[in-house]
Structures are given as structure tokens and as C-alpha cells.
Amino acid sequence: MTASATFLKHTLPPEVYKVARRLEVWRASAKRGRRIPEGLWDAAARLARTYGVSRVSAALRLSYCDLQRRGRGARTQPPAQPSFIQLPGPTASTTLDHRGTVEVVHGSGSRLILRLPEAKPEELLPLVQAFLGHRR
């Protein structure tokens, strides 16, 4: 293993090192002037979206501009899906009005509506924090 391969192996995530190794094998066997296969570009672009174009282009010895152009695309992580939490409603047979209603809208568009007229603010705070993703 060469010094640069040793450096790569100990400073980069394993998946970056694997693609670097694939590129090294391809470069050793390809004739000069041949284009890098699309499969290798796709793998490098996925890594660039995760670890950054600068870091990956340096590690894989690829053109920063080419990798940046190919790396533009959908993010590798899907957007967070809102979860549904159902709480038991009040047991009294009285009708609810707008007193005791709390409505919270998350930046993702998820909405939480609490209609608990008897609840105290300190009882609702943990529910709102859980909805917004706050942790203590």
C-alpha cells in the first residue's frame, strides 16, 4: 500500500476509500485519454453529495468542477417524514371551544393542534418540544 493510499484509508470514510481504489484500478488499466466510466462518476457524485465536493475531488483526484456539476442532484437522504401522535381526548362530555387550543407549525409543514382546555402550559411544553425535535 502506498503512502497516499495509507493516508486515504485513515482519514476518509471507508466508502470514499473504496471508490478511490476502484478509480486507481481503472486508471492503471485504462489507456491514456479514455473517459472515466459513468458508474465511477455516479459513485463519486453520491459521495460528493454526502461528504462535500472539495474533499471527495481531492481524495479521488477528480476535477472539482466536473464533480460539482455531476454532484448536483437529489440529496442522498430522503426528507424527514412527519410522524403522527394521537393523544386521548378529554373525557368530559362538554364541547370544546377555542380556549385551550395550541397550534404549532413545523418548518417542514407538519402541523400539531392540541385542544386541551384543562391543560397547564408546563404539561403541553414537552409535547410541543417533542414535535419540534428539541432535546434537553
PLY file of the C-alpha trace (Angstrom):
ply
format ascii 1.0
element vertex 136
property float x
property float y
property float z
element edge 135
property int vertex1
property int vertex2
end_header
0.00 0.00 0.00
1.45 3.38 -0.96
1.78 6.34 1.41
-1.14 8.16 -0.25
-3.32 5.05 -0.01
-2.43 4.73 3.67
-3.30 8.40 4.21
-6.63 7.95 2.40
-7.54 4.85 4.36
-7.05 6.53 7.73
-8.58 9.94 7.02
-11.62 9.23 4.85
-14.80 7.22 5.34
-14.48 3.65 4.03
-16.85 4.21 1.10
-14.65 7.05 -0.23
-11.59 4.82 0.04
-13.41 2.03 -1.87
-14.23 4.35 -4.78
-10.66 5.70 -4.71
-9.39 2.14 -5.01
-11.78 1.42 -7.93
-10.54 4.56 -9.68
-6.92 3.58 -9.06
-7.52 0.15 -10.63
-9.31 1.72 -13.61
-6.53 4.29 -14.13
-3.88 1.57 -14.05
-5.64 -0.47 -16.74
-7.19 2.26 -18.95
-5.46 3.63 -21.99
-4.48 7.28 -21.82
-7.25 9.65 -22.95
-10.18 7.33 -22.18
-13.14 8.73 -20.28
-13.91 7.65 -16.73
-16.85 5.20 -16.77
-20.24 6.63 -15.75
-20.51 4.13 -12.89
-17.42 5.60 -11.26
-18.66 9.16 -11.83
-22.02 8.25 -10.27
-20.33 6.76 -7.22
-18.12 9.84 -6.86
-21.14 12.18 -7.22
-23.02 10.31 -4.47
-20.02 10.67 -2.19
-19.68 14.38 -3.04
-23.30 14.99 -2.02
-22.57 13.34 1.32
-19.00 14.42 2.16
-18.52 17.56 0.05
-17.15 18.17 -3.43
-13.79 19.55 -2.32
-12.93 16.66 -0.03
-14.05 13.96 -2.48
-12.47 15.53 -5.57
-9.13 15.76 -3.76
-9.33 12.21 -2.44
-10.33 10.73 -5.82
-8.10 13.05 -7.87
-11.03 14.25 -9.98
-11.80 17.66 -11.44
-13.61 19.77 -8.84
-15.80 21.44 -11.49
-16.75 18.17 -13.20
-17.58 16.51 -9.89
-19.58 19.53 -8.73
-21.60 19.51 -11.97
-22.30 15.78 -11.69
-22.99 16.03 -7.96
-25.88 18.42 -8.42
-28.97 16.36 -7.96
-31.26 14.93 -5.38
-29.86 14.71 -1.90
-28.99 11.21 -0.80
-31.07 11.47 2.36
-34.84 11.49 1.93
-36.71 14.32 3.65
-37.87 13.58 7.17
-41.39 12.20 7.27
-43.70 13.70 9.87
-44.92 11.25 12.46
-48.44 11.13 13.79
-49.10 11.16 17.50
-52.65 10.59 18.69
-53.50 11.54 22.24
-56.68 10.58 24.06
-59.18 13.45 24.10
-60.89 14.89 27.14
-63.26 12.51 28.89
-65.83 15.15 29.82
-68.88 15.36 27.61
-68.60 19.11 27.28
-67.89 20.55 23.87
-64.52 22.10 23.20
-64.16 25.71 22.20
-61.03 27.55 21.15
-59.86 28.07 24.72
-57.01 25.72 25.49
-56.08 25.24 21.83
-52.43 25.27 20.82
-51.42 25.07 17.17
-47.76 24.62 16.19
-46.48 24.53 12.63
-43.09 22.91 11.99
-40.79 24.30 9.29
-41.38 21.13 7.24
-45.10 21.95 7.07
-46.19 19.45 9.72
-48.88 20.79 12.00
-49.67 19.97 15.63
-53.03 21.02 17.11
-53.67 20.41 20.80
-57.16 21.04 22.17
-56.88 20.55 25.89
-58.77 23.30 27.74
-57.80 21.98 31.19
-54.09 21.57 30.46
-51.45 23.77 32.01
-48.66 25.22 29.82
-46.00 23.14 31.60
-47.93 19.98 30.65
-48.02 20.97 26.97
-44.40 22.07 26.69
-42.92 18.50 26.47
-45.38 17.63 23.68
-44.51 20.74 21.70
-40.77 20.17 22.22
-41.08 16.54 21.07
-42.96 17.69 17.97
-40.32 20.28 17.13
-37.47 17.85 17.80
-35.93 19.65 20.80
-33.89 17.57 23.23
-32.54 18.53 26.61
0 1
1 2
2 3
3 4
4 5
5 6
6 7
7 8
8 9
9 10
10 11
11 12
12 13
13 14
14 15
15 16
16 17
17 18
18 19
19 20
20 21
21 22
22 23
23 24
24 25
25 26
26 27
27 28
28 29
29 30
30 31
31 32
32 33
33 34
34 35
35 36
36 37
37 38
38 39
39 40
40 41
41 42
42 43
43 44
44 45
45 46
46 47
47 48
48 49
49 50
50 51
51 52
52 53
53 54
54 55
55 56
56 57
57 58
58 59
59 60
60 61
61 62
62 63
63 64
64 65
65 66
66 67
67 68
68 69
69 70
70 71
71 72
72 73
73 74
74 75
75 76
76 77
77 78
78 79
79 80
80 81
81 82
82 83
83 84
84 85
85 86
86 87
87 88
88 89
89 90
90 91
91 92
92 93
93 94
94 95
95 96
96 97
97 98
98 99
99 100
100 101
101 102
102 103
103 104
104 105
105 106
106 107
107 108
108 109
109 110
110 111
111 112
112 113
113 114
114 115
115 116
116 117
117 118
118 119
119 120
120 121
121 122
122 123
123 124
124 125
125 126
126 127
127 128
128 129
129 130
130 131
131 132
132 133
133 134
134 135
